[in-house]
Amino acid sequence: DDYVASAVESASGATLQHIDEMKSRYESVNALADFYARGLGWVYDRLGMALTVVIAGNHADKSTAEEITFHAGPSSIFIIDTIGKIKCGGGDENWQENQPPLTMWVRANGPEIFAGTALPHMLKPLSSRNKQHRCTWRYNFEPKSAGIYSIHVKLLTFNGFSDTPSEDCKTE
């Protein structure tokens, strides 16, 4: 977790710059409402979070943002809030209740394809043991074939695992 926390600190400025540039592109085509309506813009506006991706595990250090060379073995994709206004976690067994219920789809495309949902993760670098931490989600996978992979993360829904009682649904 120390590696991941350090990588987030390094990526924070680039993440905020990316969100500002994305917002400017929406603004330039008079679609700023669309920026705030979904994805990273919605998370930034509604939750005050800027999400970045950090990869840990069996990957080469000399990768680009678009392509990552993975070796066979366990790997993880972390999605972490770089701003840290919302504090997640804590020391109790109900730490996930403090995590914003975001549903994110993760995909690694390469010689093999991995896809699934990133789940809440208690990021606990040594400097913050037994304290609240940055909100983090994690997706684990284990390539059997080494090669170049592209990583894709898509924010799908807020509270996507919530069950809706059938009496709340109206059908005609």
N, C-alpha and C positions, 0 to 999 in steps of 0.2 A: 504493500500500500504506500510505502514511502516513495517508490519510483513513480507511481501514478500521481500522487499529490505533487511531486516536483514537476512532472510533465504538465500538469494542469496550470501551475504557476507560470511555466514557460510559454504556454499556448494562450494564456488569458488575453493578452493584447491583440493577437491575431484573430481570436474568436470575436471579440468586440468589434474589431475593424470589419470583419466579414458581415456581421449583423448590420452595422451602419451602412456598408456598401449595398447590401441587399435591400435595406429600407430605402436608400436613395434610388435604386433601380425601380422599385414600386412607385415611388413618388414621381419619378420622371415620366411615367405613363399614366399619371393620375389614378393610381390604384392603391393608394396608401391604406385604404380600408381593407383590402385583401391581405396586405402584409400583417395587419393586426388580427385578422380573422383566423389564421391557421399557422401551424408549424412553429418555426423558431420565433417569428414575430409575435405570435399569440403567447408563447411561453415568456418571452422577454417583457411584453406589455402587462400580462395578467399576473405572472408569478415573479417578475423581476429576476429571471434567471437567464443566463447565456450558456447554452450547452456546448461542450466540446467533446471530442472523441479521443481517447488514449488507448493505444494497443499495447498489451503486455504479453510476454510469452516467447515462443520460439520464432521470432521474426528477425530479419536482418536489420541492422542499424541504418544502413544506407538505402532507405526507401524514399519514395516521393509521396506527396499527399494523395496522389491518385492510385499508385501501385505500391504494394508492400510484398516483399519476398518473405514467405513463411517457410520454415523448416517443419518437418514432421514433429508433432508433440503438442502438448496442451497450450492453448492461447486464450486470451480474454480480450473482449472489447468493452471498454468502460465509457459511459456517457456521464459527464460530470458538469455540474453547475460551476462556472468560473467566477461568478460574482459572489456567491455565498451569503446573500441576504437572508434567505430561508435556511435555517439550520435544521438538518435532519438528524435522525438517530438519537443517541443518548445511551445511557447504560442499561436501560431496562429491556425486558423481553418483548415489549410492544413497540420497539423502535420503528418498525415499518409504518405504524399509524401516523408518524410525523413526516413521512415521505409523500410528496405530491404524487397522486395516483396517475402518472403518465404511462401510456402504453406505447412502447417503441418497438418497431420491427427492425431487426438487424440481419444483414445478409453479407456473406463473404463469398465472392465469385472468384474461382480460379480453377486449378485442375480438379478440384472438388467444389461443391456448393454447399454452404451451410446457411441456414436461416432459422430464426426463431425470435422470441420475445426477450428483450433485456429486462431483467428483474432487479428490484431494489437491492443495493449492496451497501453494507456498512463500511465505508472507507475510514480506516483507522490508522493513519500514519502515527509514528511514535510520538510526534509532538502533540497529538491530541487524544491520547488514550483516555477513555472514560468521559469524553466530552462529546458534545454534538459536533457534527461534521458537515462537509459539503454534500449536497444531495447527489447520489451516485446510483447508476444502474449498471448491470454487468451481464454480458452474454459470453458464455464459455463454449469453446469448440476445440476439436483436436484434429488438425489435418493429418492424414496418413501419407499424403503426397506433397512433397516440397514443390514450391512454384510461386508465381506471381499471382496475388489476389487483389481484388478491389473490394473495399469495404463501403457498405451503404447503410445508413441509419435513417429511419423515417419515423417521425412522431405521428402516430395514428389517432389516438383519442385521449381524452382526459377521463380517467376512471373507467377504462374499457372493460375491466373485469367485474364491474358492478352488476349485480342481478337486479332486474326490474321486475317487481311483482306483476303478474299477469293482469291483475285488476286495474293497473295503471295504464295498460295498453288499450286503446280503443280501436276497434275494427268495425268496418261496415259490411 
